[in-house]
Amino acid sequence: MRAAVTDDRGLPSSCDVADAIVSQVPAGFSCRRAIPVVDRIDNWRRGAVALWLDPGGITVSGANDSRGDRPWVPHPLSKKERASTESN
């Protein structure tokens, strides 16, 4: 079973109720070690994201993952990351 979440009230309380979570709201980090989780922050960082359903599990692939470090590939930074690079 996959969970598609459009509101933070729809986030599962337990990670074992879904094989993967796709969320339009930030999904947090509690389930990321157990199952694939893709939320709006992943879309922001990785570009378009695809989930591949294979017999052996679920593979997550982002458009920016394979495009490399090129000037036209966005590499968004969080406020914390920006503050860290500005202080150096």
HELIX and SHEET records of a PDB file:
HELIX    1   1 ASP A    8  GLY A   10  5                                   3    
HELIX    2   2 CYS A   15  VAL A   17  5                                   3    
HELIX    3   3 ARG A   40  ARG A   46  1                                   7    
HELIX    4   4 ALA A   63  ASP A   65  5                                   3    
HELIX    5   5 LYS A   79  GLU A   86  1                                   8    
SHEET    1   A 3 ARG A   2  VAL A   5  0                                        
SHEET    2   A 3 ALA A  20  SER A  23  1                                        
SHEET    3   A 3 VAL A  37  VAL A  38  1                                        
SHEET    1   B 2 VAL A  49  ASP A  54  0                                        
SHEET    2   B 2 GLY A  57  GLY A  62 -1                                        
END                                                                             
